Amino acid sequence: MTIAEPATARASVTIAAPPEAVYALITDLPTMAAIGEEVTEMQWRSGDGARPGAVFKGRNRNGRRTWTTTCTVTDAEPGRTFAFDVKSVVIPVAHWRYDLAATDGGCTVTESTWDRRPGWFRKPGGMATGVMDRDSANAEHIRLTLERLKARAEGAG
């Protein structure tokens, strides 16, 4: 997977807050668990902060279905980029990336994801999570997460 490949879901939002402040929210795992759509908990397992190589666990829920993932930080540039790879046990699941760009009065945040599941894993993964159309679900989850991030960063959430 390279960044040159098109993301399977992506959206952007402009936030009236400095990129460094928004980056601090994005890399604060309890905050992201609170504003994410499926994620219910995120906790550092290796390392204690956002830097390449650090590992965190994600606990997720969709209705009564629950699952965990292991995430490894690939990029962490304060105020600019935070990205991580997601695995289910040893199977690649996704790559997630947040890019921040300063604007007059704040920043624009672009959240992107790339589905990295092997073809054979998509149906069992969909059955386990209750989401058969992962690209559409992720597009909606990104929209909701960015809406909540904006509210949190601008002091309304």
N, C-alpha and C positions, 0 to 999 in steps of 0.2 A: 504494500500500500504506500502510495506517495501522495503528497498534498496535491500534486498535479491532477490526480484523479478527481472527478466531480464528487462532491459530497452527496450522500444519499438523502440528507435533510439539512437545511440551513435557513437561518433567519437573522435579522439584525434589528437593533433598537438603539435609539439615541437617548442617552441618559444625562440629566443635568447634574453631573457629579464628576470629579476628576478621575482620570483613568486609574490612578494609584489606589484610590478609595474603592472603586468598583472591583479592581483586581483583588483587593484584600477580601471583599465579600465572596468572590468566586473561589478563592483558594481557602476559605474558611469552611471546612467540611460540614459542621453543624448547620451553618447558614444554607449551604447548597442542599443539604438533606431536607431542610425546612421548606425551600422554595421549589424543589424538583417535583415532578409529577409522579413518578413511580418509586423513586428512591426514598427510603424511610430513615436510613442511617448510613453515615460514612465515617470511617474511623481509620486513622493512621495505623499501619502495621509495621512499617519499616521506615524510619525517618520520622520527623515530627513536624514536617512542613513541606510546602510546595517547592520541590527541586527535582531535577531529573534523577530518576532511579528510585525515588521514594514510592512506597507502595501503600495503598489504602484498600480497605474492604468496603463494598457497598452492599447494603441490604435493601431489597426491592419488594414491592407489593403491587399486585393488580387484582383487586377483589380479594378472594381468599387465597390466591396463588402467591407464593413467596419464593424468592431465590436470592442467592448471593453472587457477587462477582469480586474479582481481584483486579485492581487497577494500578497501573504503573505509570508514573509521571514521565512524560517524554520531553516536554518543554515547559519552562517556568521562567518567564522574563517579566518581572514586576512592571505593572502598568501597560503591558503589551500583549503577552501570550501565556495561556495556560492550556496544556494538552495532556491527554493520557490515553493509554491503551487499556482495553477491558478484556478480561478472559473469564470464562466459566470453566473452572478447574484448569485444564490446560488448553482449552479450545479458544482461539481468538474470536471475539464477539464484535468489537467495535473500536473505533478511534474517535475520541471527542476532543474538540478544540474550541477555545474562546480566544478571539482576537479583538483587541481594543485599539481604537484609534482616537487620538485627541481631536476634539472639535471646539469651536468657540462656545464656551460655557459648559463643557462636559466632555463626553466621549460617545463613540458608537461602538457597541459590542456586537460581534458576529459570533453566533454559536453554530458549530457545524458538527456533523457526525458522518462517519463512513462505516457502513455495515461490512464487517470482516468475517462473518460466519461462513464456513464452508457450506456449499450447497446442500450436502447431506444433513447438516445440522439445523437448517432453517425450519423444517416442519416440526421436529421434536422440540426445538427451542420455542416455536410458536405455541405448541401445545402446553409446554411447561409454564409459559408466561401468560397465556391467554390472549396473545397478540399475534395474529397470523400475518397482518400487513404491517410489519415493523417500520417501514419507511414512512407511511402515513401517520402512524402513531408517534414516531419520533418528531415529525414535522409539527404536530400539535403539541407535543411535550415541550419542544424548544420554544414555541410561541408562548406557552404558559409560563415557562421558567423565565424567559426574558421579561415578560410583563411583571412578574413578581420581583425579579432582580431590580428593575427600574423603580418599582414602588419602594422597595427596601432602601435602595441607594439614595432616592430623593426624599426619604424620611416619611413616606406614607405607609410603610409596611413593616 
